[in-house]
């Protein structure tokens, strides 16, 4: 197996990973929250502040909603 093929296999594994897809979805929500809160304050609040604020205010509800929407 070549290095390029191993890299491609690893990338495919990552793309198909449920954990990675959840990470990307959560990151997208945090970035959306960052944008909304930055617009409200008229300045960039930064990723860390948005992350902490989103985790405290929205993460639990968001996760519950995602879990409920995945039920067949």
Beta strands, then each sheet from edge to edge (+ up, - down):
end
